Amino acid sequence: MTDAQETAADSPVRTAGGTPPDDAGAAAAKAPTPLLEPREGIPPVIADAAALAGVTAAFAAGSGPVAVDAERASGYRYGQRAYLVQLRREGAGTALIDPVACPDLSGLGEALSGAEWVLHAATQDLPCLREIGMVPTRLFDTELAGRLAGFPRVGLGAMVEGVLGFVLEKGHSAVDWSTRPLPEPWLRYAALDVELLVDLRDALEKELERQGKLEWARQEFDAIAAAPPAEPRKDPWRRTSGMHKVRRRRQLAVVRELWQTRDRIAQRRDVSPGKVLSDAAIVEAALALPPDVHALAALNGFGHRVGRRQLEQWQAAVDRARALPETALPQPGQQVAGPPPPRAWADKDPAAAARLSAARAGVSALAERLAMPQENLVSPDTVRRICWEPPQAVGAESVGAALTGYGARPWQVELVTPVLVAALSGTAA
C-alpha cells in the first residue's frame, strides 16, 4: 500500500461543499501533507528510440490502471501539441517522455490499449495525445468524477488535497514546456502530477459507488473514449476577443484579414498568435479602418515597438478588406444551426420561452438534489433544442428519444426525461 493509499484509507472522502461523509472521523481535520518528491525520484527524460522501447516494455508488463498526463506550451507556441508526456503504472514506476524527440508513441499506445487510462480533465489532453499515437480504449477522468460526486473544486491540486490529504506544488503549470532542456524543478512537478492519480481514481470510484453514481460515471468515461476528434471550428476568427464591438461588415472583414494573416505568421514562426498581434489590436484596427501605415501606427497595439515592415503587412491586410466588394463581406452574425439565442425567445415564440423557463428550473432543482453541476446532468444546448422544437407527441418515449438523439447518455435520459416531459406539457411545478 502506498503512502497515499494509507492516507486515503484513514481519511474519509470529502463530498459536496467540502464536508466529509456522516461517518467521518477526526482524521478529516488533519493538515495536508506537502508532496515534495516522487517516490522513486525524478526519472530521466525518454528522448530516443531505445529508451522508449524499454519504457514500452516496462509499462506493458505493469499492472492495473495507467496514469497519463501531458504538458503543452499554450501561450508560447502555435497549436496545442504535447511537449512532455508523463505516465505511471504499478510495476513500471513513472516515465517522462519527450514527444519532440519521440514523436511517434503509437507503439506505447498499443501496449497500453487494454489498460484503463487515468487522466485529469481528459478532454484537454486527448487531442494532443492522439496526435502522437496515444488513444485510450478505456479511461477514468478524475476531474469529471469529482464533478459528478459534487466536489466544489475539481482542479487536480484541490482534489488530491481534499481526497488524499496531500498538497501538490502547482507553480509550473503555465511555463513554456517547449523549453529544452527542461529544468529539474519542472520535471519534478511533472512527475508528481501522475504520482497520486491512480490513488485518486481509486478513492473517487469508492465515493461514486457510495453515492450511487458509479455507473453514471462509467457511461460518461465511455462516451469520452469513444468520441471522434472534434471538427475544425468554422470561422475561428469570429472568436477574437472584443468582437462584440465590431458591428459593420467592412470592419468584420478587417478582423478576418488580420486574424488570418496573424495565424499564417504564427504558424510559420511556431509561436502563439497572441505574441504576433493581440486581439485588442485587431479589433482596434477594424474599428478605425486606417487608410495608411501612418494612421495604423497611431493605434493601440501598433506603436513604436512594431517595425515598418510589420506595419506594412498589417496595413496590407486592412487594405485587402477595404477593397472587397460588398458581396464578399462577411455577414454580421455567424450562422448557427439550432434555436435562436434564448433572450430572443419571448418575442419569437412565447410558448417556447415558457417551456425553456420551466425546463431550466426543473433541471436546476434536480441537479441540486443530485449535488452535481447542471451541465453534467444534461447539456444546456440539448435542453434548448428540445424546448424550441419539442416532439409532436410529448411523452417519456419521445422525449427520451430526443435526448438520446442529441447524445445524452442512458443515465441522463432516465433522470432528465420526467423533468422535460413536465416542462413541455406545462405541468412543471
N, C-alpha and C positions, 0 to 999 in steps of 0.2 A: 504494500500500500504506500502511495506517495505521501509527501507532506501535505499536499493539497487535499488528497482524499481523506486523510486523517482529520484535517480541519473541517471538511465538509461533513464527515460523519459525526463530529462533535457539535457542529453548529447547525441550527435549523435554517432552511432556505428562507430568505426574506421574500415576501409577496407584495401585492399591490400596495402602494403607499409607503413601502419600506418597512412594513410591520411584519414580524415573524408569525408563523402559524400558532394556533392556540396552545400547542404542546411545547412551545419554545422554552428552553432552559436559560440559565444565566449566561451560557456561552455566547448568546446573541450579542451581549454587550461588550464582548472582548474587543480590544483595539485591534484594527487590521495590522497585518504583518507586512512590512515592505519586502518585495521580491527583488533582490538585487543582482543575482547571478543565476544563469541556467544551471541545472543540476549537474551536467557533465562539462560545464564550461562553455565558452563560445566556440562552436565548431568552425573549421576552416571553410572558406567560401569555395564551392564547387565551380570550377571555371574551365574544365577540359573534359574531353570525351571519356578518358579512362576513369577519372574520379566520378563522373556522372554514372558510368556503368556500375561502379561499386555501390553508389548510393541506391541505384535502382534495384540491385540485387538485395541489398540490406532491407529496403522497405518492402519489397515483395515477400521477403521471409518474415517480416514483422507480423504482429497480430493485432486484431481489434481495429477501431476507427483510426483514421489518419487526420491529424490537424493540418490545415493548409491555410496559408496567408500569402499575400503578395503586396509588394510596395511599388507604388507608381511615383511619377515625378510631376504631378499635377501642379500647374502654375509655373513650371520651369521648362518643360519640354512639350512638343506638339503631340497631341494624341494621349492615349491612356495605356500605353504599353507597360508591361511589368519590368522593373529593374532589379527586383530581388524576389525570390520565391522561398518561403520558409515551410518546412514540413516537420512533423514529429509523429512517431508511432512507437508503440510498445515493442521493444525488442530491436528497434533501429535507432532510437535516440532522435536528435534534432539534426536537420540538414538545412544549410543555407546555399541556395543555388543562384548563380549569376546567369540570367536568361539572355544577357547580351553576348556573353562568351559561349553559352549553350542555348541557342535559340530554338532548338527542337527538343521539347521534353515529351514528345508523344510516346516514347518508349517507357518513360516513367509513368505517364498517364495510363498506359495499357497495363502496366504491372500493378497499378492500384485500382483497376477498373472494378474489381469485385468488392472493394472495401467501401465502407461509409466514410465520406469526407466530411470533416467538421470545419465549418467556416463561420466567421462572424460577419454579418451583412453580406451574404453570398452574392447577391446580385451586383454588388460593386466590384468584386474580384473575378467573377466568372468570365466576363468578356475578355480581360487581358490574359487569363489563364487559357481560354480557348484559343487565342492567337498563337500560343506556344505549344499547343497539342495536348493540353490537360483538361479533360472534360469528365466530370463525375457521372456515374450512373445512379448513385445514392448519396444523399447528403443530409446533414443536420446543421441548421442555421441557428447559432446561439442567440443572435440578435432577435430574429423572428420568434424564437422560443420565448425569449424574455417578454416580447410584446404580447404574445398570446397568454402568458402566465400573469400579465398585469403589472410587470415591473415599471415604475415611473421613469427610470433612467436605464437605457439599454445599450449605452456605449460599452465597449469591452472592459475598460478600466472600472466603470461603475458596477458592471455585472460580476467581475472577478472579485471585487471588494465586497459587494453585497451578498454574494452567494458563497464564496470560498474563504473570504476573510483575508485576502492578500491585496496589496497595493502595487499596481503596475506603474512603472515610470513611463509617462507619455510625452516626454519633452521632444522627441524626434519625429513625431508623426507627420509634420509638414516640411521636412527637409528635402533637399534635392537628391533623390535616390539614384539619379544618373551619375552622381559623383563617383569617380574611380581614382584610387582605391577607396572603398567605404571605410570611414573611421571606426575604430573599435567600439566606441560607445553606441554608435548606430547599430552595429551588428549585435551587440548585447541586447539592445532594445528589440530588435527584430526577432532574435531567438526567444526572448521572454514572451513575445506576443503569441507564440504557439505552445509555450511551456505548460500552461494550465487549460488549454482549450478543450481537451478531451475530458479533464476533470469537471470543467464547467458543463460540458454536454451531459455527463452522467447525472450531475446534480439537477440540471434543468429537466431531464427526462423524468426523474422521480417526482419533481414538483408538478409537471404537466400531468403525470399519471394521477397524482393526488387530487388535482383539480378536475379530473375527468376530461382533459383536453389533449391527451397524447395522440389520439387518433386524428384529431383536427390538425395537429402539428405535422404528423406524418403525411397527410394529404397535401399540405402546403409545401413541404420539402420535396415531395414527388413532383409537384407542379413546377417548381423552380428547376429541378434537374431535367425535366422533360421539355422545358420551354425552348423554342428555337432562338437563334440570335436575333436581336432587335433589328428592325428595318431601319435604314438610314433616315434621319429626320428630314422631312420636306421643308424647304426654305429655312434652313437653320439661321440665316441672317436675321430672321424676324425675332429671334430671341435676344438680340442686342439689348443690353441694359439701357433703360431710358427711352425705349421705343414708344411709350405712351405719349411722349411729347411730339412725335412726328405724325403729322396729320395729312399733309398733301402728298399726292402720288409722286411728284417730281422729287420731293425730299426722301420718300421711301426708296426711290431709285438710287439716290446718292448713298443711302445706308447700304443697299445691296452691293453697289460697285466697290465701295470702300471695304466692306466686310470680305468680299470675295478676293480683292487684291491683298488684303491683310492675311487671309487664310493661305493664299499661294506662297507668300513670303515666309510665313511662319512654318509652313510645311517644308519648304526648301531649306530653311535655316535650322529646322528641328528645335524651335523654341515655342513657348506658349504664345498664342496670338495676342494676349494682353500685354506682352512685353514688346510687341511690334507697334501696336497702336491701341490706345484704350477705347473701350466702348463709349465713354463720355466724349472723347474727341470725335468719334464717328458721328454721334448724334449732333454735336456742336456744328460740324461742317454741313450736315444735312439741313439743319435749321437755317444756317446762314447762306447756303448756296454761293460760296465765294466765287467771284468771276476770274480771279487770277491768284498766282502764288503769293503776292503781297497781302491780299485780303485773307488768304488761308493762314499765313504765318501769324496774323494778328489774333487768331482764335486760340482758346484754351486747348492745350494738347499739341499744338503745332508751333510752339515757341522757339526760343533761341537754341535749344538742345537738338532740334531737328535740322539736319543738314539740307542744303539746297537740293541735292539730288533726291532725297527722300520727299521733300515738299513737292517736287515736280511730279513724282509718281502718284502722290495722293491727289494733287490737283488734276492730273490726267484722268483719274478715276471719277472725280467730280465732273469734269468736262464731258466724259462719256455719258454720264447720267443726264447732264443738261442737254445733250444733243439727241437723246432718244425721242422718237416720235411718240405721240400720246398713246398710240395703240400698244406700245412696248412697255409702258409704265406699269409697275406692279399695282394690284388692287389694294385698297387701304386695309382690308381685313383678310386674314388667312382663312381660306375656305376649309372648314372643318366639318366632317361628316357627323351627323347626330343632331341632338337638340340644340336650340339656341342657348345663350347664357341664361341662367336662372333668373337674373334680375329683369329679364325681358318677358318672363312668362306671364306675369299678371296682366300685361297688356295684350299679349298674343293669344293666350289661352288660360283664362282664369281658373277653369276646372283643373287643368294640368298643374297650375301653381298650387292649388289646394291639395291635390294628390301628393305633390312633392313635399309640401309642408308637413302633411300627416306622416308620410313615409320617413322623412328625416327625424321627426320626433320619436317615432316608433323604433327606428334603428338606434338612435342615441340612447333611449331607455334600455334597450336590450343589451347594447354594448356596455353600458354602465353596470347592469346586473351581472354580466359575464366578466367584468373587470378586464376589458381589452379595448384598444383604440377602435373607433368606428370603422376606419379604413381597412382594418384587418378582418373585421366581421363581414364587410361587403364593400366592394368598390363604389365610391360615390358616383362615378360615371355610370355604373350599371344601374344604380337607383334612378338617376336622372333619365336614362334612356327608357326604362320601363315605365316611369311615371309620364313621360312625354308621349310614348306610344304604347299604351298597355295592351295586353291581349284582348281580342274581341269579347271572349267569354272569360271573365275573371274568375279564377278558381285555383286551388292548390296545384293542380296538374299543369295548367297553362302558365302560371307564374313560375313554377319550378322549372318548367322547360325553358322559359325566357332567361331565367338566371343561369341555367346550365349553358345556354347558347352564348351568353356573354362571358363564359369562362369561370363561373362560380364553382367551387368545389362542393362535393356532396354534403359535407358538414354545414357549409354556408347555406346551401339550398334548404336543408332541413330546418335550420334555425330562422332564416330570414323570410321564407315563403309566407308563414302566417302573418307576419308584420306587414308585408307588402299587399297581401290579399285584403287585409283590413283597410289599409290606406287607399287602395284602388277602389274598394267597394264603398268607401265613405262611412265605414263602421269603426274606424280607429277612435280610440278614446281621446 
